[in-house]
Amino acid sequence: MSEPIDRFFDRLPAHAAMVLRGPVQGTLRIDLDVDHRTEHWLVTMTPGAVAVTRESAEADAVWKCELDLFADLVSGRSQSIAAVLRNEATVSGEVSLFLAFRRFFPEAPGARDPRTVGREALDGECDRP
């Protein structure tokens, strides 16, 4: 397993209070394919809390992807929704758990919130004579 991925999962409980503010509850199993085998992570989410284990148990939702893609996700080099839309990853079961989990991934380096960019553009227009 990749060290950045291990660190990502280790840090999930510390970030849960900031990320899981809404009414999310359930278990997401993440299946990472690497070298003809599958690594499993089981993430149990409740409002403001996360528990992570390394087991292949029944879950409310299952997300499958390649280990290399997941490494890109935890580094911000790729986006989870885009990966699903490109069919590089699959989600089955309660999709809302995947949508809640994706908020743990970092933004792409240099990414800016479009609302901030829009406000700055409007502020610049207001300053013009």
C-alpha positions, 0 to 999 in steps of 0.5 A: 500500500502507498504511504500517502494513502495510509496517511490519508486514511489515518487523518480522516477521523481528525477531519471528520468534524469539519467535513461531515456536518450534514446528516450522513450515516453509513458505511462505505467500502473502498476497494483499491485494485493493485497488482491483481489483488484488492485492498479494502478500506471500510469507512463508517461515517456518522455526523462529525465522526469517521471510523476506518478499518482494513476489512472487506465487510458488507457496506451501504456503498462500495467504491472501486478504483485503481490504487494509482487513481486513488493516490492521485485523488489523495494528492489533489491531482485528480477529482473523484466525480470526474473519475466516476464520470470517465468510468475510471471508478465505480460506485454502487449502493448509497451514492450519497456516502460517496458524495460525502466522502469525496469532501475529504480529498484535497483540492487541486493545487492552485484551485480557487473557489469560483465564488471567490473568483467571481466576487473578485471580478465584480469588485474589480468592475466596481472600482472602474470609473 
